Amino acid sequence: MVRTEIPFTYVVRRKLASGKFRDYWRFRYGETNVALPGAPGDAAFHERYGELLSREQRIAEEKTGPEFHTVDWLLDAFFASPEFEVLADTTQKDYRETAERIRPVIGTERFDSVTKQVVLALRNDHKATPRTSHKIKQFISRLYGWGDEQGLVAESFNPAAGVKRIKAKVKHIEVWSQEEIDLFLSKCDPVAKTIAMLALYTGQRRQDVATMDWKAYQGGVIRVRQNKTGTPLTIPCHPKLKAHLDAIKSPFGGSIVRNAQGRPMDANAVSSQMNRAVAAIADMPHRSLHGLRYAAASTLEAVGCTVAQIVSIIGHRTFQVAMQYASQRRDAEAAMALMEKEA
């Protein structure tokens, strides 16, 4: 083998049967080692050499990942950090999905060149879906906050600071009445019945209902770790819910809520199942799964629970909305009672 002055090439000299010697040129870069046609000076040699060199350099660049100091680099560093690893699986998934909305727009930009105006533009690109818009703003703020903690970005530099969320139109959620609950439970399919009873008697959000597991149900209580807050809850099991769960309990464990084919359901599937079940009942007005959460709060209040007791399960915001509905209903019932007395 003879070294040459052409980078990444060498010559193998072999003796032919005639006794003469012949040189064979080869290209070697990393683990690549292939023959080259002809010899230096030949068009075919230089064309093939150029192709191989370009390909190997491109592969080497791809292996190094995004350029240092870009938003892509900061994202990758965050996703590889211990702070990210300890987050709940659903939060990790949410962050990664949000990052994929950011990368195509500012991924190759230097992270110290991102301005408040850039974040505003990103937020406004998703103004039709305010929830997604706010997630983008929140995630950028979290990303730069983490970068500040690690000393990767300038102290207190956060282009998302001061960017306000786009307010969504107020969506009124009807709270289920007892008559609607009784009608639904008497006519709905078995899957929707389990979903409804878990929501009504635990007061949890759809994500938490979807992730409830049989091993968390221990007869007298059902344990939940709230997806949104991370708060662990031990909820006493209402006799009606206990009777229902005991009747359908699976010996194989796993998710409590399953579709008709026996497969676990995510939060979107849970909501869709409830919407279909409500629509299938002729005399049933449209009601959402979240309305059952409000119904749970107002029921707890009606039976004499303290504000602290209700909030410990439901949360402040849900309690406030549910109490607005409960107060209106109580006032209406009291007004009607007075009218009846005068009749």
BELCORSUL-V243605 format. One record per backbone hydrogen bond with DSSP energy under -1.0 kcal/mol. CO is the residue of the C=O (numbers start at 0). NH is the residue of the N-H. If there is no record, write none. Layout:
co;nh
CO;NH
CO;NH
This chain:
co;nh
1;10
5;8
7;27
9;25
10;1
11;23
13;21
15;18
19;15
21;13
23;11
24;35
25;9
26;33
28;31
31;28
33;26
38;41
41;45
42;46
43;47
44;48
45;49
46;50
47;51
48;52
49;53
50;54
51;55
52;56
53;57
54;58
55;59
56;60
57;61
58;62
61;64
66;69
68;110
69;73
70;74
71;75
72;76
73;77
74;78
75;79
77;80
80;84
81;85
83;86
87;91
88;92
89;93
90;94
91;95
92;96
93;97
94;98
95;99
97;100
98;102
101;104
101;105
102;106
105;108
106;71
108;70
109;112
114;118
115;119
116;120
117;121
118;122
119;123
120;124
122;125
123;126
125;128
128;132
129;133
130;134
131;135
132;136
133;137
134;138
135;139
136;140
137;141
138;142
139;143
140;144
141;145
142;146
143;147
144;148
145;149
146;151
146;152
147;150
153;156
157;160
159;162
176;180
177;181
178;182
179;183
180;184
181;185
183;187
188;192
189;193
190;194
191;195
192;196
193;197
194;198
195;199
196;200
197;201
198;202
204;208
205;209
206;210
211;255
212;215
213;216
215;222
217;219
219;236
220;217
221;234
223;232
225;229
230;225
232;223
234;221
237;241
238;242
239;243
240;244
241;245
242;246
243;247
244;248
249;252
253;213
258;261
262;258
265;269
266;270
267;271
268;272
269;273
270;274
271;275
272;276
273;277
274;278
275;279
277;280
280;283
288;291
289;293
290;294
291;295
292;296
293;297
294;298
295;299
296;300
297;301
298;302
299;304
300;303
305;309
306;310
307;311
309;312
309;313
314;318
315;319
316;320
317;321
318;322
319;323
320;324
321;325
322;326
323;327
324;328
325;329
326;330
327;331
328;332
329;333
330;334
331;335
332;336
333;337
334;338
335;339
336;340
337;341
338;342
